[in-house]
Amino acid sequence: GTDLKTFVGIKKPKQELDPVISQTVMACEVMSKERTGALMVSTGDLIDFMSEGNLAALKETFADAGGMFFGSAGNHEWQWRGENSNLVSPESRAKCAKAYPFDVDFASRVLNGVNFVSIDDTLIDVKGQRGITAEHMTRFEDEVKKGLPIILCMHVPFRTPEICIASRQFWRNRGRKFTAPDMRVVPFGKDTEDFIAYLKNVKLLKGILSGHQHITFEERFSPTA
Protein backbone atom coordinates (compact mmCIF):
# COMPACT_ATOMS: atom_id res chain seq x y z
CA GLY A 1 0.00 0.00 0.00
CA THR A 2 0.92 3.66 -0.14
CA ASP A 3 2.44 5.17 2.98
CA LEU A 4 0.87 8.61 3.14
CA LYS A 5 1.48 11.23 5.81
CA THR A 6 -0.60 14.40 5.89
CA PHE A 7 -0.02 17.27 8.27
CA VAL A 8 -1.53 20.53 9.41
CA GLY A 9 -0.41 23.24 11.78
CA ILE A 10 -1.37 26.54 13.34
CA LYS A 11 0.32 29.54 11.80
CA LYS A 12 1.39 32.63 13.72
CA PRO A 13 2.41 35.61 11.58
CA LYS A 14 6.03 36.43 12.37
CA GLN A 15 8.93 37.82 10.46
CA GLU A 16 10.99 34.79 11.41
CA LEU A 17 10.36 31.20 10.41
CA ASP A 18 6.73 30.18 10.90
CA PRO A 19 6.00 27.32 13.35
CA VAL A 20 4.30 25.27 10.62
CA ILE A 21 7.41 25.34 8.49
CA SER A 22 9.60 24.49 11.50
CA GLN A 23 7.53 21.37 12.20
CA THR A 24 7.58 20.41 8.54
CA VAL A 25 11.35 20.83 8.25
CA MET A 26 11.85 18.54 11.25
CA ALA A 27 9.46 15.95 9.83
CA CYS A 28 11.26 16.00 6.49
CA GLU A 29 14.62 15.59 8.20
CA VAL A 30 13.35 12.54 10.10
CA MET A 31 11.89 11.04 6.92
CA SER A 32 15.11 11.56 4.95
CA LYS A 33 17.16 9.91 7.71
CA GLU A 34 14.81 6.97 8.13
CA ARG A 35 14.24 6.63 4.37
CA THR A 36 10.71 5.45 5.07
CA GLY A 37 9.51 6.00 1.52
CA ALA A 38 6.45 7.82 2.83
CA LEU A 39 4.98 10.60 0.73
CA MET A 40 4.34 13.79 2.68
CA VAL A 41 1.28 15.65 1.39
CA SER A 42 0.43 19.21 2.39
CA THR A 43 -2.75 20.97 1.31
CA GLY A 44 -1.27 24.45 1.54
CA ASP A 45 -0.65 27.39 3.87
CA LEU A 46 2.70 26.05 4.97
CA ILE A 47 3.63 29.67 5.60
CA ASP A 48 1.41 32.51 6.76
CA PHE A 49 2.86 35.02 4.31
CA MET A 50 5.78 35.41 1.97
CA SER A 51 9.15 36.58 3.24
CA GLU A 52 12.63 35.84 2.02
CA GLY A 53 13.14 33.68 5.11
CA ASN A 54 9.96 31.70 4.57
CA LEU A 55 10.70 31.13 0.88
CA ALA A 56 14.17 29.89 1.80
CA ALA A 57 12.59 27.59 4.39
CA LEU A 58 10.21 26.18 1.77
CA LYS A 59 13.15 25.26 -0.44
CA GLU A 60 14.95 23.69 2.54
CA THR A 61 11.86 21.71 3.45
CA PHE A 62 11.47 20.27 -0.02
CA ALA A 63 15.19 19.46 -0.24
CA ASP A 64 15.10 17.63 3.10
CA ALA A 65 12.09 15.62 1.96
CA GLY A 66 14.26 13.92 -0.63
CA GLY A 67 11.65 14.16 -3.37
CA MET A 68 8.92 12.71 -1.15
CA PHE A 69 6.94 15.92 -0.74
CA PHE A 70 3.78 16.71 -2.70
CA GLY A 71 0.52 18.60 -2.38
CA SER A 72 -0.85 22.02 -3.15
CA ALA A 73 -0.07 25.62 -2.33
CA GLY A 74 -2.46 27.72 -0.24
CA ASN A 75 -3.63 31.28 -0.62
CA HIS A 76 -1.25 32.40 2.16
CA GLU A 77 1.79 31.25 0.20
CA TRP A 78 1.09 33.88 -2.44
CA GLN A 79 0.97 37.03 -0.29
CA TRP A 80 3.59 39.27 1.30
CA ARG A 81 2.91 40.55 4.80
CA GLY A 82 -0.05 42.93 4.62
CA GLU A 83 -0.89 42.00 1.02
CA ASN A 84 -4.48 41.07 0.18
CA SER A 85 -4.49 37.37 -0.71
CA ASN A 86 -7.35 38.04 -3.13
CA LEU A 87 -5.23 40.50 -5.11
CA VAL A 88 -1.90 38.70 -5.38
CA SER A 89 0.34 40.05 -8.12
CA PRO A 90 1.63 37.71 -10.85
CA GLU A 91 5.17 38.63 -9.72
CA SER A 92 4.51 37.46 -6.14
CA ARG A 93 2.96 34.23 -7.34
CA ALA A 94 5.82 33.49 -9.72
CA LYS A 95 8.41 34.15 -7.02
CA CYS A 96 6.81 31.72 -4.60
CA ALA A 97 6.13 29.08 -7.25
CA LYS A 98 9.87 28.82 -7.91
CA ALA A 99 10.34 27.45 -4.40
CA TYR A 100 8.25 24.36 -5.15
CA PRO A 101 9.72 21.17 -6.68
CA PHE A 102 6.57 20.65 -8.79
CA ASP A 103 4.22 22.78 -10.88
CA VAL A 104 1.92 24.38 -8.31
CA ASP A 105 -0.82 25.01 -10.89
CA PHE A 106 -1.21 21.34 -11.80
CA ALA A 107 0.95 18.34 -11.05
CA SER A 108 0.75 14.59 -10.56
CA ARG A 109 2.84 12.03 -8.72
CA VAL A 110 2.45 8.25 -8.83
CA LEU A 111 3.44 6.29 -5.73
CA ASN A 112 2.83 2.56 -5.32
CA GLY A 113 0.17 2.56 -8.01
CA VAL A 114 -1.74 5.58 -6.66
CA ASN A 115 -1.86 8.81 -8.68
CA PHE A 116 -1.76 11.94 -6.53
CA VAL A 117 -3.01 14.93 -8.53
CA SER A 118 -2.59 18.51 -7.33
CA ILE A 119 -4.66 21.46 -8.59
CA ASP A 120 -4.28 25.09 -7.55
CA ASP A 121 -7.80 26.38 -6.90
CA THR A 122 -6.77 29.44 -4.86
CA LEU A 123 -6.82 32.09 -7.57
CA ILE A 124 -9.70 34.57 -7.75
CA ASP A 125 -11.53 35.00 -11.05
CA VAL A 126 -13.14 38.18 -12.36
CA LYS A 127 -16.34 37.38 -10.47
CA GLY A 128 -14.53 37.06 -7.16
CA GLN A 129 -14.74 33.27 -7.08
CA ARG A 130 -11.93 30.83 -6.37
CA GLY A 131 -12.04 27.71 -8.42
CA ILE A 132 -11.10 25.36 -11.20
CA THR A 133 -10.33 26.34 -14.77
CA ALA A 134 -11.23 24.57 -18.00
CA GLU A 135 -7.53 23.79 -18.48
CA HIS A 136 -7.43 22.06 -15.09
CA MET A 137 -10.28 19.80 -16.16
CA THR A 138 -8.60 18.92 -19.48
CA ARG A 139 -5.38 18.00 -17.69
CA PHE A 140 -7.25 15.99 -15.07
CA GLU A 141 -8.99 14.00 -17.81
CA ASP A 142 -5.54 13.04 -19.09
CA GLU A 143 -4.65 11.79 -15.59
CA VAL A 144 -7.79 9.63 -15.51
CA LYS A 145 -6.68 7.98 -18.75
CA LYS A 146 -3.70 6.52 -16.87
CA GLY A 147 -6.16 4.12 -15.25
CA LEU A 148 -4.80 4.49 -11.70
CA PRO A 149 -6.64 5.27 -8.44
CA ILE A 150 -6.55 9.03 -7.87
CA ILE A 151 -6.22 11.19 -4.76
CA LEU A 152 -6.98 14.83 -5.57
CA CYS A 153 -5.04 17.46 -3.58
CA MET A 154 -6.31 21.05 -3.49
CA HIS A 155 -6.25 23.86 -0.97
CA VAL A 156 -9.83 25.16 -1.02
CA PRO A 157 -12.46 22.41 -0.61
CA PHE A 158 -15.59 22.28 -2.71
CA ARG A 159 -18.13 24.13 -0.60
CA THR A 160 -21.00 22.10 0.77
CA PRO A 161 -23.64 23.19 3.31
CA GLU A 162 -22.04 20.94 5.92
CA ILE A 163 -18.54 22.38 5.45
CA CYS A 164 -19.86 25.94 5.54
CA ILE A 165 -21.84 25.38 8.72
CA ALA A 166 -18.88 23.76 10.49
CA SER A 167 -16.46 26.47 9.32
CA ARG A 168 -18.66 29.37 10.37
CA GLN A 169 -19.28 27.81 13.75
CA PHE A 170 -15.53 27.44 14.25
CA TRP A 171 -14.96 31.14 13.58
CA ARG A 172 -18.00 32.32 15.52
CA ASN A 173 -16.61 30.50 18.55
CA ARG A 174 -13.51 32.66 18.14
CA GLY A 175 -15.42 35.91 18.01
CA ARG A 176 -15.58 36.52 14.27
CA LYS A 177 -18.63 38.30 12.89
CA PHE A 178 -19.65 37.70 9.30
CA THR A 179 -20.76 40.39 6.87
CA ALA A 180 -20.25 38.43 3.64
CA PRO A 181 -23.03 36.26 2.17
CA ASP A 182 -23.42 32.75 3.49
CA MET A 183 -21.21 30.64 1.23
CA ARG A 184 -23.97 28.03 1.00
CA VAL A 185 -25.87 30.34 -1.35
CA VAL A 186 -22.92 31.70 -3.37
CA PRO A 187 -22.71 29.78 -6.67
CA PHE A 188 -19.52 28.29 -8.07
CA GLY A 189 -18.10 29.48 -11.36
CA LYS A 190 -19.21 27.42 -14.36
CA ASP A 191 -15.84 25.72 -14.83
CA THR A 192 -15.86 24.60 -11.20
CA GLU A 193 -19.46 23.37 -11.43
CA ASP A 194 -18.60 21.40 -14.56
CA PHE A 195 -15.55 19.89 -12.86
CA ILE A 196 -17.54 18.84 -9.78
CA ALA A 197 -20.22 17.20 -11.92
CA TYR A 198 -17.53 15.37 -13.88
CA LEU A 199 -15.63 14.26 -10.76
CA LYS A 200 -18.68 12.68 -9.16
CA ASN A 201 -18.71 10.13 -11.98
CA VAL A 202 -14.98 9.38 -11.98
CA LYS A 203 -14.77 5.94 -10.41
CA LEU A 204 -10.99 6.13 -10.11
CA LEU A 205 -11.27 9.08 -7.72
CA LYS A 206 -10.72 7.65 -4.23
CA GLY A 207 -10.37 10.78 -2.12
CA ILE A 208 -9.92 14.54 -1.98
CA LEU A 209 -7.47 16.15 0.44
CA SER A 210 -7.97 19.87 1.06
CA GLY A 211 -7.33 22.54 3.67
CA HIS A 212 -8.16 26.26 4.04
CA GLN A 213 -11.06 25.88 6.49
CA HIS A 214 -8.99 25.57 9.71
CA ILE A 215 -11.13 22.62 10.81
CA THR A 216 -10.98 18.85 10.55
CA PHE A 217 -13.94 17.72 8.51
CA GLU A 218 -14.79 14.61 6.52
CA GLU A 219 -17.75 13.82 4.30
CA ARG A 220 -18.68 11.73 1.28
CA PHE A 221 -18.09 13.46 -2.08
CA SER A 222 -19.02 10.71 -4.51
CA PRO A 223 -19.77 6.98 -4.48
CA THR A 224 -16.03 6.24 -4.56
CA ALA A 225 -14.49 9.24 -2.72
C-alpha positions in Angstrom: 0.0 0.0 0.0 0.9 3.7 -0.1 2.4 5.2 3.0 0.9 8.6 3.1 1.5 11.2 5.8 -0.6 14.4 5.9 0.0 17.3 8.3 -1.5 20.5 9.4 -0.4 23.2 11.8 -1.4 26.5 13.3 0.3 29.5 11.8 1.4 32.6 13.7 2.4 35.6 11.6 6.0 36.4 12.4 8.9 37.8 10.5 11.0 34.8 11.4 10.4 31.2 10.4 6.7 30.2 10.9 6.0 27.3 13.4 4.3 25.3 10.6 7.4 25.3 8.5 9.6 24.5 11.5 7.5 21.4 12.2 7.6 20.4 8.5 11.3 20.8 8.2 11.8 18.5 11.2 9.5 15.9 9.8 11.3 16.0 6.5 14.6 15.6 8.2 13.3 12.5 10.1 11.9 11.0 6.9 15.1 11.6 5.0 17.2 9.9 7.7 14.8 7.0 8.1 14.2 6.6 4.4 10.7 5.4 5.1 9.5 6.0 1.5 6.5 7.8 2.8 5.0 10.6 0.7 4.3 13.8 2.7 1.3 15.6 1.4 0.4 19.2 2.4 -2.7 21.0 1.3 -1.3 24.4 1.5 -0.7 27.4 3.9 2.7 26.0 5.0 3.6 29.7 5.6 1.4 32.5 6.8 2.9 35.0 4.3 5.8 35.4 2.0 9.1 36.6 3.2 12.6 35.8 2.0 13.1 33.7 5.1 10.0 31.7 4.6 10.7 31.1 0.9 14.2 29.9 1.8 12.6 27.6 4.4 10.2 26.2 1.8 13.1 25.3 -0.4 15.0 23.7 2.5 11.9 21.7 3.5 11.5 20.3 0.0 15.2 19.5 -0.2 15.1 17.6 3.1 12.1 15.6 2.0 14.3 13.9 -0.6 11.7 14.2 -3.4 8.9 12.7 -1.1 6.9 15.9 -0.7 3.8 16.7 -2.7 0.5 18.6 -2.4 -0.9 22.0 -3.2 -0.1 25.6 -2.3 -2.5 27.7 -0.2 -3.6 31.3 -0.6 -1.3 32.4 2.2 1.8 31.3 0.2 1.1 33.9 -2.4 1.0 37.0 -0.3 3.6 39.3 1.3 2.9 40.5 4.8 0.0 42.9 4.6 -0.9 42.0 1.0 -4.5 41.1 0.2 -4.5 37.4 -0.7 -7.4 38.0 -3.1 -5.2 40.5 -5.1 -1.9 38.7 -5.4 0.3 40.0 -8.1 1.6 37.7 -10.8 5.2 38.6 -9.7 4.5 37.5 -6.1 3.0 34.2 -7.3 5.8 33.5 -9.7 8.4 34.2 -7.0 6.8 31.7 -4.6 6.1 29.1 -7.3 9.9 28.8 -7.9 10.3 27.4 -4.4 8.2 24.4 -5.2 9.7 21.2 -6.7 6.6 20.7 -8.8 4.2 22.8 -10.9 1.9 24.4 -8.3 -0.8 25.0 -10.9 -1.2 21.3 -11.8 1.0 18.3 -11.1 0.7 14.6 -10.6 2.8 12.0 -8.7 2.4 8.2 -8.8 3.4 6.3 -5.7 2.8 2.6 -5.3 0.2 2.6 -8.0 -1.7 5.6 -6.7 -1.9 8.8 -8.7 -1.8 11.9 -6.5 -3.0 14.9 -8.5 -2.6 18.5 -7.3 -4.7 21.5 -8.6 -4.3 25.1 -7.5 -7.8 26.4 -6.9 -6.8 29.4 -4.9 -6.8 32.1 -7.6 -9.7 34.6 -7.8 -11.5 35.0 -11.1 -13.1 38.2 -12.4 -16.3 37.4 -10.5 -14.5 37.1 -7.2 -14.7 33.3 -7.1 -11.9 30.8 -6.4 -12.0 27.7 -8.4 -11.1 25.4 -11.2 -10.3 26.3 -14.8 -11.2 24.6 -18.0 -7.5 23.8 -18.5 -7.4 22.1 -15.1 -10.3 19.8 -16.2 -8.6 18.9 -19.5 -5.4 18.0 -17.7 -7.3 16.0 -15.1 -9.0 14.0 -17.8 -5.5 13.0 -19.1 -4.7 11.8 -15.6 -7.8 9.6 -15.5 -6.7 8.0 -18.8 -3.7 6.5 -16.9 -6.2 4.1 -15.2 -4.8 4.5 -11.7 -6.6 5.3 -8.4 -6.6 9.0 -7.9 -6.2 11.2 -4.8 -7.0 14.8 -5.6 -5.0 17.5 -3.6 -6.3 21.0 -3.5 -6.3 23.9 -1.0 -9.8 25.2 -1.0 -12.5 22.4 -0.6 -15.6 22.3 -2.7 -18.1 24.1 -0.6 -21.0 22.1 0.8 -23.6 23.2 3.3 -22.0 20.9 5.9 -18.5 22.4 5.5 -19.9 25.9 5.5 -21.8 25.4 8.7 -18.9 23.8 10.5 -16.5 26.5 9.3 -18.7 29.4 10.4 -19.3 27.8 13.7 -15.5 27.4 14.2 -15.0 31.1 13.6 -18.0 32.3 15.5 -16.6 30.5 18.5 -13.5 32.7 18.1 -15.4 35.9 18.0 -15.6 36.5 14.3 -18.6 38.3 12.9 -19.6 37.7 9.3 -20.8 40.4 6.9 -20.2 38.4 3.6 -23.0 36.3 2.2 -23.4 32.7 3.5 -21.2 30.6 1.2 -24.0 28.0 1.0 -25.9 30.3 -1.3 -22.9 31.7 -3.4 -22.7 29.8 -6.7 -19.5 28.3 -8.1 -18.1 29.5 -11.4 -19.2 27.4 -14.4 -15.8 25.7 -14.8 -15.9 24.6 -11.2 -19.5 23.4 -11.4 -18.6 21.4 -14.6 -15.6 19.9 -12.9 -17.5 18.8 -9.8 -20.2 17.2 -11.9 -17.5 15.4 -13.9 -15.6 14.3 -10.8 -18.7 12.7 -9.2 -18.7 10.1 -12.0 -15.0 9.4 -12.0 -14.8 5.9 -10.4 -11.0 6.1 -10.1 -11.3 9.1 -7.7 -10.7 7.6 -4.2 -10.4 10.8 -2.1 -9.9 14.5 -2.0 -7.5 16.2 0.4 -8.0 19.9 1.1 -7.3 22.5 3.7 -8.2 26.3 4.0 -11.1 25.9 6.5 -9.0 25.6 9.7 -11.1 22.6 10.8 -11.0 18.8 10.6 -13.9 17.7 8.5 -14.8 14.6 6.5 -17.8 13.8 4.3 -18.7 11.7 1.3 -18.1 13.5 -2.1 -19.0 10.7 -4.5 -19.8 7.0 -4.5 -16.0 6.2 -4.6 -14.5 9.2 -2.7 
